[in-house]
Amino acid sequence: MSSGTREGRARAAAPWPQLPEAARQVLLEVLIHGPIPRAEIAARLQVSRPTLSRITRQLFDDGLLVEGGTELRSTTGRPSELLHVNGAARHFFGVKLTGDHLYAVVTDLTAEVVASVATPLRSADVTEVVGQITEVAAALGAAFPDLTAAGVTLAGTVRSGSVHGSAYLDWSGVPLAGLVAEATGLPTAVDNDVQALTAAEHWFGAGAGLRSLVLVTIGVGIGCGLVLNGELVEGAHGTVGRAAHLVVDQSGPVCDLGHRGCAASYLLNAAIVRALGAADYADAVARARAGDPAARRVFGDAGFALGIIIGTVANLVDPQKVLLTGDGLPLYEVAADRVREGIGKSYEPDPAQLDLDVQSFDFGEWARSGAALAIRAALTGRTASAR
């Protein structure tokens, strides 16, 4: 079955309503901050109550907002009726691609996962991958006929829905958003996986509602996502947040790009495995947990490099929170003291004021970030549409 034919598509997308900017802002307030009374929304957006009532009327008519429950929000006055996002009003399809697997979810409008699947990629060929995404979308969409949009994330450089480089899939110049939209029938957004995860955590996760956030991921690669003044930093060329080659020690080991003593030469899973001559990263972690001196030293050096990255980026951004995650997170378990040492060496303010939040996310959370990307894109109109 061809991924590019209408016969191969998932169900036709449930169209997202055309919302004026004011209505989008109201919906965002409730999405990000949770159930909230009208008075607080009006104050946040600096509009009058009558104006807010007019703005919200369409959101109620479209089924995106509902009223429910009351809450005493101050020590004086009566309880206020709360506005809620009607999560069940729409569903979204999210995908995370690795070099060999496809992880997919369906979420509701609040990015709550309601279905998921994981499957090996049959091939890294673009047509095959798009076809497999289409099959999964059709299978999951059978239970959710109101699928509204799709979001696909992967490691690599992504600009305007096109993959300009992805080392793990060996892709370059792939108009992925358009291909997936045409194959599935779903308006589609595509972005770098770290960028998408940062945006998802900012709206729906550990950084919800914060004005500034740094996300650092460690493992097979090193990623860094930034939120400043409540907005995801996107960069000019799709390469924002590159921190892997910050120099830690000019006399240190050489990374794969020939840089001496950069963070990647210490911190990547592959660098740790190579330094120990271990069978794989799990073997290296097991040695460190068992107290092997060489493993403790290698993980300690990697932890120090991680602390340098965190401290350096925090100096530039002064974030409310630094969120740390990734498949290399066991490093923090065995070398937290060296991470703190690296932060202390690089972070100029008092390290005690740095809010470091360590989160162990599985690939389901990364796929959820694809659905969150679709939600964000639907609200802003930044998706590729099926022809």
C-alpha positions as CSV (number, residue, x, y, z in Angstrom):
1,M,0.0,0.0,0.0
2,S,1.5,3.3,-1.0
3,S,2.0,5.9,1.7
4,G,1.3,8.7,-0.7
5,T,-2.1,7.6,-1.8
6,R,-5.4,8.6,-0.3
7,E,-6.3,4.9,0.2
8,G,-3.3,4.6,2.5
9,R,-4.3,7.5,4.7
10,A,-5.6,7.5,8.2
11,R,-9.0,9.0,8.8
12,A,-9.6,12.5,7.5
13,A,-8.5,15.1,10.0
14,A,-11.1,16.7,12.3
15,P,-10.5,20.4,11.3
16,W,-9.2,22.7,13.9
17,P,-11.5,25.8,14.2
18,Q,-10.4,29.2,12.9
19,L,-9.8,31.0,16.2
20,P,-9.1,34.7,16.4
21,E,-5.9,35.7,18.2
22,A,-7.7,36.7,21.4
23,A,-9.5,33.3,21.6
24,R,-6.2,31.5,21.1
25,Q,-4.7,33.5,24.0
26,V,-7.5,32.6,26.3
27,L,-7.3,28.9,25.4
28,L,-3.5,29.0,26.0
29,E,-4.0,30.5,29.4
30,V,-6.2,27.6,30.4
31,L,-4.1,25.0,28.7
32,I,-0.9,26.0,30.4
33,H,-2.1,27.1,33.8
34,G,-5.0,24.7,34.3
35,P,-8.5,25.4,35.5
36,I,-8.8,29.1,36.1
37,P,-11.6,31.6,36.8
38,R,-12.6,34.3,34.3
39,A,-11.4,37.1,36.5
40,E,-7.9,35.8,36.5
41,I,-7.9,35.3,32.8
42,A,-9.2,38.8,32.3
43,A,-6.4,40.2,34.5
44,R,-3.7,38.2,32.8
45,L,-4.8,39.3,29.3
46,Q,-5.8,42.8,30.5
47,V,-9.3,42.6,29.0
48,S,-12.6,43.5,30.6
49,R,-15.0,40.8,31.8
50,P,-17.6,41.6,29.1
51,T,-14.8,41.4,26.4
52,L,-13.7,38.1,27.8
53,S,-17.2,36.7,27.7
54,R,-17.4,37.6,24.0
55,I,-14.0,36.0,23.4
56,T,-14.8,32.7,25.2
57,R,-18.2,32.3,23.5
58,Q,-16.6,30.7,20.4
59,L,-14.4,28.4,22.6
60,F,-17.5,27.1,24.3
61,D,-19.3,26.8,20.9
62,D,-16.4,24.8,19.5
63,G,-16.3,22.6,22.6
64,L,-12.8,23.5,23.5
65,L,-13.6,25.1,26.9
66,V,-16.2,24.0,29.5
67,E,-17.2,25.3,32.9
68,G,-16.9,23.2,36.0
69,G,-16.4,23.4,39.7
70,T,-15.7,26.4,41.9
71,E,-12.7,27.3,43.9
72,L,-11.9,30.0,46.5
73,R,-9.0,31.8,45.0
74,S,-8.5,34.5,47.7
75,T,-9.1,35.0,51.4
76,T,-12.0,37.3,50.6
77,G,-15.0,37.0,48.3
78,R,-17.0,34.1,47.0
79,P,-15.7,30.9,45.2
80,S,-15.1,31.5,41.5
81,E,-16.3,29.2,38.8
82,L,-13.5,27.7,36.8
83,L,-12.9,27.3,33.1
84,H,-11.4,24.0,32.0
85,V,-10.0,22.8,28.7
86,N,-12.2,20.1,27.3
87,G,-9.5,17.6,26.7
88,A,-11.7,15.1,24.9
89,A,-12.7,17.7,22.3
90,R,-9.8,16.8,20.0
91,H,-7.1,14.2,19.8
92,F,-3.5,14.4,18.3
93,F,-1.0,12.0,16.9
94,G,2.6,12.2,18.1
95,V,5.7,10.3,16.8
96,K,9.3,10.1,18.0
97,L,11.7,8.5,15.5
98,T,15.0,7.0,16.5
99,G,17.6,5.4,14.2
100,D,15.7,2.1,14.5
101,H,12.3,2.6,16.2
102,L,9.1,4.4,15.9
103,Y,7.3,5.5,19.1
104,A,3.8,6.9,18.7
105,V,1.0,8.1,20.9
106,V,-2.4,9.7,20.7
107,T,-3.1,12.4,23.3
108,D,-6.1,14.6,24.0
109,L,-6.1,18.4,23.8
110,T,-4.3,18.6,27.2
111,A,-1.5,16.3,26.0
112,E,-2.7,13.4,28.1
113,V,-1.7,10.1,26.5
114,V,-4.7,7.9,25.7
115,A,-3.0,5.3,23.4
116,S,0.5,4.4,22.5
117,V,2.5,1.9,20.4
118,A,6.2,1.2,19.8
119,T,7.6,-0.7,16.8
120,P,10.9,-1.3,15.1
121,L,11.5,0.6,11.9
122,R,11.5,-1.8,8.9
123,S,14.0,0.5,7.1
124,A,15.5,3.9,7.3
125,D,14.3,4.6,3.8
126,V,12.1,7.8,3.8
127,T,9.3,6.2,1.9
128,E,9.2,3.2,4.1
129,V,9.3,5.3,7.3
130,V,6.5,7.6,6.0
131,G,4.5,4.4,5.1
132,Q,5.0,3.0,8.6
133,I,4.0,6.3,10.3
134,T,0.8,6.2,8.1
135,E,0.0,2.6,9.1
136,V,0.4,3.4,12.8
137,A,-1.7,6.6,12.4
138,A,-4.4,4.6,10.8
139,A,-4.4,1.9,13.4
140,L,-4.5,4.4,16.3
141,G,-6.9,6.7,14.5
142,A,-9.5,3.9,14.2
143,A,-10.3,4.5,17.8
144,F,-10.0,8.3,17.6
145,P,-11.9,9.6,14.5
146,D,-11.4,13.1,15.7
147,L,-7.6,13.1,15.1
148,T,-6.8,16.7,14.3
149,A,-3.1,17.0,13.6
150,A,0.2,15.1,13.8
151,G,3.6,15.9,15.1
152,V,6.9,14.1,14.3
153,T,10.2,14.6,16.1
154,L,13.6,13.2,15.5
155,A,17.3,14.1,16.3
156,G,18.7,16.4,13.6
157,T,18.4,19.8,12.0
158,V,14.8,20.7,11.1
159,R,13.7,23.9,9.4
160,S,10.1,24.6,8.3
161,G,9.1,21.0,8.5
162,S,12.0,19.7,6.4
163,V,14.8,17.5,7.8
164,H,18.1,19.1,6.6
165,G,20.2,16.5,8.5
166,S,19.7,13.5,10.7
167,A,22.7,11.4,11.3
168,Y,20.8,8.5,12.9
169,L,18.5,8.0,9.9
170,D,21.1,9.3,7.4
171,W,18.5,11.8,6.0
172,S,19.2,15.1,4.3
173,G,16.8,17.5,2.5
174,V,13.7,15.5,3.4
175,P,10.4,17.5,3.3
176,L,9.0,15.3,6.1
177,A,6.0,17.4,7.2
178,G,4.6,17.5,3.7
179,L,5.2,13.8,3.1
180,V,3.5,12.7,6.3
181,A,0.6,15.2,5.8
182,E,0.0,13.9,2.3
183,A,0.2,10.2,3.4
184,T,-1.9,10.4,6.6
185,G,-4.3,13.2,5.7
186,L,-3.4,15.0,8.9
187,P,-1.9,18.5,9.1
188,T,1.6,17.8,10.3
189,A,4.4,19.6,12.1
190,V,8.0,18.3,12.3
191,D,10.7,19.5,14.6
192,N,14.0,18.5,16.3
193,D,13.2,16.2,19.2
194,V,14.9,18.2,21.9
195,Q,13.1,21.4,20.8
196,A,9.8,19.5,20.8
197,L,10.4,18.1,24.3
198,T,11.4,21.5,25.6
199,A,8.1,23.0,24.2
200,A,6.1,20.1,25.6
201,E,7.5,20.4,29.1
202,H,7.0,24.2,29.0
203,W,3.3,23.9,28.2
204,F,2.3,20.5,29.7
205,G,5.0,19.2,31.9
206,A,7.7,20.0,34.5
207,G,8.1,23.6,33.3
208,A,4.5,24.4,32.7
209,G,3.8,28.2,33.0
210,L,7.4,29.1,33.6
211,R,8.8,32.2,31.9
212,S,12.3,30.7,31.5
213,L,13.5,27.1,31.3
214,V,16.6,25.2,30.2
215,L,16.3,21.6,29.1
216,V,19.5,19.5,28.9
217,T,19.4,16.0,27.5
218,I,22.4,13.6,27.8
219,G,23.0,10.1,26.3
220,V,23.6,9.2,22.7
221,G,23.8,12.9,22.1
222,I,23.8,16.1,24.1
223,G,20.8,18.5,23.6
224,C,19.8,21.8,25.0
225,G,16.4,23.6,24.6
226,L,15.7,27.1,25.8
227,V,12.6,29.0,26.8
228,L,13.0,32.8,27.3
229,N,10.3,35.2,28.2
230,G,7.7,32.5,27.9
231,E,8.7,31.6,24.3
232,L,10.7,28.7,22.9
233,V,14.0,29.9,21.4
234,E,14.0,28.6,17.8
235,G,17.2,30.0,16.4
236,A,17.9,31.2,12.8
237,H,19.1,28.0,11.3
238,G,17.5,25.1,13.3
239,T,20.6,24.6,15.3
240,V,19.8,26.3,18.6
241,G,21.1,24.9,21.9
242,R,24.3,23.3,20.7
243,A,26.3,22.8,23.9
244,A,28.1,19.5,23.3
245,H,31.4,21.1,22.3
246,L,31.9,23.5,25.2
247,V,35.5,23.1,26.3
248,V,35.9,21.5,29.7
249,D,39.6,20.8,29.7
250,Q,42.0,21.7,26.9
251,S,44.2,18.8,27.7
252,G,41.3,16.3,27.7
253,P,40.4,13.6,25.2
254,V,39.5,14.2,21.6
255,C,35.9,13.9,20.4
256,D,34.7,12.4,17.1
257,L,34.9,15.9,15.5
258,G,38.6,16.3,16.6
259,H,37.9,18.8,19.4
260,R,40.1,18.3,22.4
261,G,38.6,18.3,25.9
262,C,35.0,19.3,24.9
263,A,32.0,18.1,26.9
264,A,31.1,15.5,24.2
265,S,34.5,13.8,24.6
266,Y,33.6,13.0,28.2
267,L,29.8,13.0,28.3
268,L,28.4,11.0,25.4
269,N,27.4,7.4,26.1
270,A,29.8,6.3,23.4
271,A,32.7,8.3,24.9
272,I,32.1,6.7,28.3
273,V,32.0,3.2,26.8
274,R,35.1,3.9,24.8
275,A,37.0,5.2,27.8
276,L,36.3,2.1,29.8
277,G,36.5,-0.5,27.0
278,A,33.0,-1.6,28.1
279,A,30.7,-3.8,26.2
280,D,28.0,-1.0,26.1
281,Y,26.6,1.8,28.2
282,A,24.7,-0.6,30.5
283,D,27.9,-2.4,31.2
284,A,29.7,0.8,32.0
285,V,26.9,1.9,34.4
286,A,27.0,-1.5,36.1
287,R,30.7,-1.1,36.7
288,A,30.2,2.3,38.2
289,R,27.4,1.2,40.5
290,A,29.6,-1.7,41.6
291,G,32.3,0.8,42.7
292,D,34.9,0.0,40.0
293,P,37.5,2.8,40.4
294,A,38.1,3.3,36.7
295,A,34.4,3.5,36.0
296,R,33.8,5.9,38.9
297,R,36.6,8.1,37.5
298,V,35.2,8.1,33.9
299,F,31.7,8.8,35.1
300,G,33.0,11.5,37.5
301,D,34.8,13.3,34.6
302,A,31.6,13.1,32.6
303,G,29.5,14.4,35.5
304,F,31.9,17.4,35.9
305,A,31.5,18.1,32.1
306,L,27.7,18.0,32.5
307,G,28.0,20.4,35.4
308,I,30.0,22.8,33.2
309,I,27.3,22.7,30.5
310,I,24.5,23.3,33.1
311,G,26.4,26.2,34.8
312,T,27.4,27.8,31.6
313,V,24.0,27.8,30.0
314,A,22.4,28.9,33.3
315,N,24.8,31.9,33.4
316,L,23.5,33.0,30.0
317,V,19.8,32.5,30.6
318,D,19.3,32.7,34.4
319,P,16.4,30.2,34.2
320,Q,13.7,29.5,36.7
321,K,14.5,25.8,36.2
322,V,17.0,23.5,34.5
323,L,15.4,20.2,33.5
324,L,17.8,17.3,33.0
325,T,16.8,14.1,31.2
326,G,18.0,11.6,28.6
327,D,19.0,8.0,28.2
328,G,22.3,8.8,29.8
329,L,20.7,9.8,33.1
330,P,22.3,7.0,35.1
331,L,25.4,9.2,34.9
332,Y,23.7,11.6,37.4
333,E,22.9,8.8,39.8
334,V,26.5,7.7,40.1
335,A,28.2,11.2,39.7
336,A,25.8,13.7,41.2
337,D,28.6,15.1,43.4
338,R,30.8,15.8,40.4
339,V,27.9,17.4,38.5
340,R,27.4,19.8,41.4
341,E,31.2,20.4,41.4
342,G,31.0,21.4,37.7
343,I,28.1,23.7,38.3
344,G,30.0,25.3,41.2
345,K,33.0,25.9,38.9
346,S,31.0,27.5,36.1
347,Y,27.9,29.0,37.6
348,E,28.6,32.5,38.8
349,P,25.6,33.1,41.2
350,D,25.0,31.0,44.2
351,P,24.6,27.4,43.0
352,A,22.0,26.8,45.7
353,Q,19.6,29.1,43.8
354,L,19.7,26.9,40.7
355,D,16.6,24.7,40.5
356,L,17.9,21.4,38.9
357,D,15.0,19.1,38.2
358,V,16.1,15.6,37.1
359,Q,13.5,13.6,35.2
360,S,13.7,10.1,33.8
361,F,11.6,10.3,30.6
362,D,11.0,7.2,28.5
363,F,10.4,7.3,24.8
364,G,6.7,7.6,25.4
365,E,7.3,11.1,26.8
366,W,9.3,12.0,23.7
367,A,6.5,10.7,21.5
368,R,4.1,12.8,23.7
369,S,6.2,15.8,22.8
370,G,5.3,15.1,19.1
371,A,1.6,15.3,20.0
372,A,2.3,18.5,22.0
373,L,4.1,19.8,18.9
374,A,0.9,19.1,16.9
375,I,-1.2,20.9,19.5
376,R,1.0,23.9,19.4
377,A,1.1,23.9,15.6
378,A,-2.7,23.6,15.4
379,L,-3.1,26.6,17.7
380,T,-0.7,28.7,15.6
381,G,-1.5,27.3,12.2
382,R,2.1,26.1,11.7
383,T,1.5,22.7,10.1
384,A,1.9,21.3,6.6
385,S,-1.5,20.5,5.2
386,A,-2.5,17.4,3.2
387,R,-3.4,18.2,-0.4
